[in-house]
């Protein structure tokens, strides 16, 4: 793991964004270290002297990624949403008495 390379990459990203007239909003940025190691190397990242917060999981394109890439958080969220929808359907259809409506 090379800290100077990591620092260079961050600087290059900031320069590229400036060259292409893009702004990075540090308040919307997060750091996740993807690893299965018990004690990963932790490096602090900063953009425009703003230290970026480190998180253990993050949502991107509606997929929840955790630091071990197990997707257990994502699966739990999907199952929870499905159970809420199923409960809504059961509550909404409890009073249906027309058999034809239930089969359609």
C-alpha positions, -999 to +999 in steps of 0.1 A: +000+000+000+016+032-011+003+064+006+021+088-018+004+071-047-030+075-030-023+111-023-013+116-060-045+100-072-066+124-050-046+154-063-050+141-099-088+138-095-091+173-081-070+187-110-090+167-136-123+181-122-109+217-122-097+212-158-131+200-169-150+227-150-164+203-125-167+209-087-164+182-061-187+187-031-167+173-001-199+172+020-214+146-003-182+124-004-175+094+018-146+069+021-151+032+022-123+007+024-132-026+008-113-054+024-116-087+043-085-079+065-090-077+102-069-046+105-069-027+072-046+002+065-066+034+072-056+066+054-074+099+058-085+116+025-092+153+022-106+174-007-099+211-005-086+206+031-119+190+041-114+156+057-138+131+042-158+109+066-152+072+066-182+049+065-186+011+067-213+009+040-226+032+013-255+032-012-247+038-049-272+034-077-297+019-052-273-009-042-260-009-006-222-018-005-206-028+028-169-029+034-166-067+030-188-067-001-212-093+014-243-073+004-260-084+036-272-048+043-286-046+008-304-080+011-319-070+044-332-037+030-347-054+000-364-081+022-377-054+045-392-034+017-408-066+002-423-075+036-437-040+040-453-043+006-467-078+013-482-065+046-498-036+027-513-060+002-527-083+030-542-053+048-557-039+016-573-071+004-585-084+038-620-072+031-623-086-004-652-111-006-657-114-044-640-146-054-637-133-091-618-103-079-594-125-060-587-148-089-581-119-114 
